[in-house]
């Protein structure tokens, strides 16, 4: 295997992570999907604040962890059934809390998500209904011509096949 690193600048790829407590407005930048060590599906949301500092939160898809996913989707103003591909470019207010590590250090975790005024409510586009026998172009009356009324059909509801 030959790997070419010509033109790659290490200094530009270094990420600075959020290391403070409090409520911070974050933009979801990308979502990555993977599987945990236990074999559970999960996804990570990569966030950035307004100065470019990063935060990452992982969401494991299990019955015991769905509350966390629901908190995120509610803050992102998304429907109950959501494709993770629509998460990027949306904003949340995330509350960070410091947590002590075993070696005496600190990590900063997101403990709560709230809606941000920067994200509008997600509106699912209405599906366009197309019937099999429907002509592709509807007749448009010419100027001065009265539109024709559709014929009234007497349908027995018991005979409808679905």
Secondary structure, DSSP 4 states (H G I P E B T S, - for coil): -----TT--HHHH---B----EEEEEEEEEEEEEE-TTS-EEEEEEEE-TTS-EEEEEEE-SGGGHHHHHHHHHHTT--SS--GGG-TT-EEEEEEEEEE-TTS-EEEEEEEEEE-TTSPPP-PPPPPP--TTS-SS---PPTTPPPPPPPP----GGG---
